[in-house]
Amino acid sequence: MAKKPHPYIPNSVPEVKAEMLRAVGASSAEELYAEMIPDRLLFKRRMELPKALPAEHDLKRHVAGILSRDSTCAETLSFLGGGCWNHFVPRVCDEIAGRSEFLTAYAGGYYSDLGRFQANWEFQSLICELVGMEVSGIPTYDWGSAAGNAVRMASRLTGRREILVPASMSPARLGVVANFCNTTKMPDALKIRKVAYDPETGKLDLNDLKKRISAKSACVYFENPGYLGVIEDQGEEIAEITHGAGAEVVVGVDPISLGVLAPPSDYGADIVCGEVQPLGVHMSAGGGLAGFIASRDEERYVSEYPLRLISVTGTKVEGEYGFGQAKYERTSYMAREKAKDWVGTTTALHGIIAAVYMSLLGPEGMKEVGEAILLKSHYAAERLSEIEGVEAKFPSFFKEILLNIDATGKKVKRVNKALLKRGIFGGKDISREFPELGQSALTCVTEVHSKAGIDRFAAELEAVLR
């Protein structure tokens, strides 16, 4: 029996598909993917899908019903973080993001720029000012991929293949970096080694760093603040140890912290990377992410960037300037398989949104947001620590509080389920990621949290733990 055309997929009429296959010389659609998708990854049984809904209003109702099962931060008080955070997004960020010259300008050249290159350049300039560097590029997928690209840059710069990272690093982010390092037995793979952290402070263990760093080390990658929220105030010492071994210092940052914390350039960073999402980008089912890379304006660094770089240049009209792509030939868009690294579809729109956000706040606004986060998160830590059996594990932190509940005999997973019934997203359960920290939750507090909201969380948590 002939298959019917799919109501929402163009060219799905069997006769049309057959004609297209004849035109390309293929016997089936599966043949086109044979080289790219190994047989072991193929789904070989019939998918359990609902019956087709040919009427669009029926389909819309069906999808709306599925989405209604979700709980969002609009109606649920959220203390979740761990890589995607609930920050305030000014309305103007949405307004600019929705402009057609930015929203629909996926690719194209100078002829279809419509101000997009200037907006990208503004993002690069503002990020550089924030982190204390001189060069940055159009953002890539997320912090993890930016970190992956950054350590590969360090490897090419040094000719070494060993990467040192903190043992307290986010396992998810580390997994992305590992993919970039291609940790298989291939000859060009980079080796990742973990450096211990101090169990009392959460900071990098400098003695362990001194033991592990060697002439094989391409770079030391560390974060400030780290995944566990800890403020790493040993940056200068880490940089001194790293540079003493001839390696590069790569620092990952949450840029919203830089209104109150020193920029990485102040304590010896060579390459800086981080996450754009806190700068005016909405959370979106864990998405809304974009990673940036920045460095000094030295050719040896710029030549290793996999990202597109927008620069300003003169035009034929005296006194008038234009925007174009710098050293475009080094990217995978031009060099293809001969490029030093690969970058595909980027998150340039999120970079433009971040530029709007940073322009709106300015230095004083960034300082105010940072101070608000510090005050509110430390108030939350004190308030929650008053609950019997609850301990704020590390003393020096920004935004993320590591709460331990071992003394209560409860499991974080069960506590979070109970909190959800009371309209609260509890902190991220990291008991499986870091078993040595026991029953601990990464609890996020930002500028959007009110004193009343924090007090409500404390009261509900205390009730659940009784």
Stockholm file with secondary structure:
# STOCKHOLM 1.0

chainA/1-466         MAKKPHPYIPNSVPEVKAEMLRAVGASSAEELYAEMIPDRLLFKRRMELPKALPAEHDLKRHVAGILSRDSTCAETLSFLGGGCWNHFVPRVCDEIAGRSEFLTAYAGGYYSDLGRFQANWEFQSLICELVGMEVSGIPTYDWGSAAGNAVRMASRLTGRREILVPASMSPARLGVVANFCNTTKMPDALKIRKVAYDPETGKLDLNDLKKRISAKSACVYFENPGYLGVIEDQGEEIAEITHGAGAEVVVGVDPISLGVLAPPSDYGADIVCGEVQPLGVHMSAGGGLAGFIASRDEERYVSEYPLRLISVTGTKVEGEYGFGQAKYERTSYMAREKAKDWVGTTTALHGIIAAVYMSLLGPEGMKEVGEAILLKSHYAAERLSEIEGVEAKFPSFFKEILLNIDATGKKVKRVNKALLKRGIFGGKDISREFPELGQSALTCVTEVHSKAGIDRFAAELEAVLR
#=GR chainA/1-466 SS CCCCCCTTSTTCSHHHHHHHHHHHTCSCHHHHHTTTSCGGGSCCSCCCCCCCCCSHHHHHHHHHHHHTTCCCTTTSEECCCSSSCCCCCCHHHHHHHTCHHHHSCCSCCGGGCTTHHHHHHHHHHHHHHHHTCSEECSCBSCHHHHHHHHHHHHHHHHTCCEEEEETTSCHHHHHHHHHHHTCSSCTTCCEEEEECBCTTTCSBCHHHHHHHCCTTEEEEEEESSCTTCBCCTTHHHHHHHHHHTTCEEEEEECGGGGGTSCCGGGGTCSEEEEECTTTTCCCBTTBCCCEEEEECSCHHHHTTCCSCCEEEEECSSTTCEEEEETTGGGSHHHHGGGSSSCCCSCCHHHHHHHHHHHHHHHHHHHHHHHHHHHHHHHHHHHHHHTSTTCEECCSSBSSEEEEECGGGTCCHHHHHHHHHHTTEECCEECTTTCGGGCSEEEEECCTTCCHHHHHHHHHHHHHHHC
#=GC SS_cons         CCCCCCTTSTTCSHHHHHHHHHHHTCSCHHHHHTTTSCGGGSCCSCCCCCCCCCSHHHHHHHHHHHHTTCCCTTTSEECCCSSSCCCCCCHHHHHHHTCHHHHSCCSCCGGGCTTHHHHHHHHHHHHHHHHTCSEECSCBSCHHHHHHHHHHHHHHHHTCCEEEEETTSCHHHHHHHHHHHTCSSCTTCCEEEEECBCTTTCSBCHHHHHHHCCTTEEEEEEESSCTTCBCCTTHHHHHHHHHHTTCEEEEEECGGGGGTSCCGGGGTCSEEEEECTTTTCCCBTTBCCCEEEEECSCHHHHTTCCSCCEEEEECSSTTCEEEEETTGGGSHHHHGGGSSSCCCSCCHHHHHHHHHHHHHHHHHHHHHHHHHHHHHHHHHHHHHHTSTTCEECCSSBSSEEEEECGGGTCCHHHHHHHHHHTTEECCEECTTTCGGGCSEEEEECCTTCCHHHHHHHHHHHHHHHC
//
